[in-house]
Amino acid sequence: MQLIRNPFLLMAVLLLGAEVQAAVLPEDRFDLLRHEYDGGGMEIAGPSVLVRKSFADKVAVSANYYVDEVSAASIDVVTSASPYSEKRTEKSVGVDYLHGKSIYSLSYGVSKENDFEANSAHFDLSQDFFGDLTTLRLGYSLGKDEVFRSGDNTFSDEADRQHFRIGLSQVLTRDLVASLGHELITDEGYLNNPYRSVRYLNSGGGYSFQPERYPRTRTSEATTLGLSYYLPWRAGLHGEYRVYSDSWGIDANSWQLKLIQPLGQRWTLESRYRRYEQGQADFYSDLFPFRDASNFLARDKELSDFESTVIGLGIGFQFNKENWETFDRAGLHLWVDRFQFDYNNFRDIRVQTTPGTEPLYSFDATVTRLLFTLWY
Amino acid sequence: MRIALLIVVILQTGCAIKPWVKPYERSRLADPVMNAAGHPVAENYMHHVHQAREAMRGAEGSAGGGCGCN
């Protein structure tokens, strides 16, 4: 009975009780991705490499190496700083352990830029129930960021992050699977971008800049509902709706439809449409009425009121060769996604006119992904 | 206490429920077309693109790091 009084122990007993083999580890694979983002004055490109290998169907290890080569001349940069280039690298390693119907996953990652370093550790548990029709997932992540400012050796600060995740997926029919996920994230520390400024009206009728100032805590919650349906002609239709809110006053939601359509045995076509909407943070303003107009100040367009849409297309080809001894199969995929961002209270101050009457900013971007995969 | 016991009973009973979709009826669910995130590297990258430009974060099924964006 003492056990039942402790909900964590109770959960542990229920999760670890079953012993029938059902869950499976992720596939052994090697992925080489080339990614490119081009839009709004930003060009970001680089590789991402993933290797995953399992042993004795019990343990799988994985490693990922990711690079962003950034060439930045976005509207924020050209209106308050100088265009720049930088490189971000991210390395992570992980291990999955299969025990009965449970999979325990641990991973650790480090992300580095010349003025930023993030370390994070992740733990996830997945458990199948009810004749394997139900899967429960629990997860926790811990992260620490160190923030610096180029050209200012006196500045450094930190931020701590924690993530709590829970998710459930449920087989409803032999053609339909539903999933529900929820994640709570808490941040504490320096959450600004150290280079960004807000603008305010000055006494001369124009505007001046002062550094942004964010709260040092942020808590957010996001919930996602997903449905996957097997269409009668062999295709997968995937719908997803996500709703979000945080302690900075931002509410957001997105929905997406994705269709995966095979063509014969070797080709696959993918298409997706995604719509995203968000409201602004409580302390956001495109133009503050005067200097230090409030405790917290932001003019980061990612905290403003805006909508975005994405239309994406992809094509894949799979190679199967019976005489391959080392590899099961290989695949080549290409995806192109077209983004459109429309801001409702972030103005394009490259246009010289009366402050606060500049045209609203919008931009589009193209994201290209080329993926080569070997399964072994 | 009673609620906890009730949950235990329900879950233990549930473990004995016969699955209404039998294992041999799950071939469609196991088809790769039913995996919307079948290529984790490509999918994680797209999550990163969204995260870097939106305030919304979490519940997207990927582990993120810092972002190379401005």
Contacts between the chains, C-beta under 8 A, distances in Angstrom:
chain1	res1	chain2	res2	distance
A	1	B	1	7.6
A	4	B	1	6.8
A	4	B	4	4.6
A	4	B	5	6.7
A	4	B	8	6.9
A	5	B	1	7.5
A	5	B	4	7.6
A	7	B	4	7.7
A	10	B	4	6.5
A	10	B	7	7.9
A	10	B	8	7.3
A	14	B	8	7.5
A	14	B	11	5.6
A	17	B	15	7.9
A	18	B	15	6.6
A	26	B	40	7.8
A	31	B	39	7.1
A	31	B	40	7.6
A	31	B	41	4.4
A	31	B	42	7.9
A	33	B	41	4.7
A	33	B	42	5.8
A	33	B	45	6.5
A	35	B	45	5.1
A	37	B	49	6.3
A	42	B	69	7.1
A	42	B	70	7.4
A	44	B	68	6.3
A	44	B	69	7.4
A	48	B	41	5.1
A	48	B	44	7.8
A	48	B	45	6.1
A	49	B	41	7.9
A	50	B	40	6.8
A	50	B	41	4.7
A	64	B	41	7.2
A	66	B	45	7.9
A	68	B	68	3.8
A	70	B	68	4.9
A	70	B	69	7.6
A	70	B	70	7.9
A	72	B	70	5.2
A	74	B	70	5.7
A	76	B	70	5.9
A	77	B	70	6.0
A	86	B	68	6.9
A	87	B	68	7.9
A	88	B	66	6.8
A	88	B	67	7.8
A	88	B	68	3.6
A	90	B	65	5.0
A	90	B	66	7.6
A	92	B	63	7.7
A	92	B	65	7.7
A	107	B	63	6.5
A	109	B	63	6.9
A	109	B	65	5.4
A	110	B	65	7.7
A	111	B	65	3.5
A	111	B	66	4.1
A	113	B	66	6.7
A	113	B	68	6.3
A	116	B	66	5.3
A	117	B	66	7.5
A	118	B	65	5.1
A	118	B	66	4.0
A	120	B	63	6.9
A	120	B	64	8.0
A	120	B	65	6.2
A	122	B	63	4.9
A	129	B	11	7.7
A	129	B	14	6.8
A	129	B	15	6.7
A	130	B	14	5.3
A	130	B	15	6.7
A	130	B	17	5.7
A	130	B	19	6.7
A	131	B	17	6.6
A	131	B	18	6.7
A	131	B	19	2.9
A	132	B	19	6.9
A	132	B	23	7.7
A	133	B	19	5.1
A	133	B	20	7.3
A	133	B	21	6.2
A	141	B	63	6.4
A	145	B	66	6.7
A	163	B	58	6.9
A	165	B	58	7.8
A	165	B	59	7.3
A	167	B	59	7.9
A	167	B	61	7.7
A	171	B	19	8.0
A	171	B	21	5.3
A	171	B	26	7.4
A	171	B	29	6.3
A	173	B	21	6.5
A	174	B	21	5.0
A	174	B	25	4.4
A	174	B	26	6.5
A	174	B	28	5.9
A	174	B	29	6.6
A	175	B	28	5.7
A	175	B	29	7.7
A	177	B	29	6.2
A	177	B	34	6.9
A	181	B	59	4.6
A	181	B	61	6.8
A	182	B	59	6.0
A	183	B	58	3.5
A	183	B	59	4.1
A	184	B	58	7.3
A	185	B	57	6.2
A	185	B	58	5.1
A	193	B	70	7.2
A	195	B	70	7.3
A	220	B	57	6.1
A	220	B	58	6.1
A	221	B	58	7.2
A	222	B	56	6.4
A	222	B	57	6.6
A	222	B	58	3.8
A	222	B	59	3.9
A	222	B	60	7.7
A	223	B	59	6.0
A	224	B	59	4.3
A	224	B	60	6.9
A	224	B	61	7.9
A	226	B	36	7.6
A	228	B	34	5.3
A	228	B	36	6.3
A	230	B	28	4.2
A	230	B	29	7.0
A	230	B	31	6.7
A	230	B	33	7.2
A	230	B	34	5.9
A	234	B	31	7.1
A	234	B	33	6.7
A	235	B	33	5.8
A	236	B	31	7.2
A	236	B	33	3.5
A	236	B	34	4.8
A	236	B	35	7.5
A	236	B	36	7.1
A	238	B	36	4.0
A	240	B	36	7.8
A	242	B	56	7.0
A	242	B	59	6.3
A	242	B	60	7.4
A	244	B	55	7.6
A	244	B	56	4.2
A	244	B	57	7.5
A	244	B	58	7.3
A	246	B	55	7.1
A	248	B	55	7.8
A	250	B	55	4.6
A	250	B	56	7.9
A	252	B	54	6.9
A	252	B	55	6.0
A	252	B	56	4.2
A	253	B	56	7.9
A	254	B	56	6.7
A	258	B	36	5.6
A	260	B	32	7.8
A	260	B	33	4.5
A	260	B	36	7.2
A	260	B	38	7.9
A	261	B	33	7.5
A	262	B	33	6.2
A	268	B	33	7.8
A	276	B	50	7.6
A	276	B	54	6.2
A	276	B	56	7.3
A	278	B	54	6.5
A	278	B	55	5.5
A	278	B	56	6.4
A	281	B	55	7.3
A	302	B	52	8.0
A	302	B	53	6.0
A	302	B	54	6.5
A	302	B	55	5.8
A	303	B	55	5.8
A	308	B	53	7.5
A	308	B	54	7.4
A	333	B	39	6.5
A	333	B	42	6.9
A	335	B	42	6.6
A	337	B	46	7.2
A	339	B	49	8.0
A	341	B	53	7.1
A	367	B	46	7.3
A	367	B	49	5.8
A	369	B	42	5.1
A	369	B	45	6.3
A	369	B	46	7.5
A	371	B	39	5.9
A	371	B	41	6.7
A	371	B	42	5.1
A	373	B	39	7.0
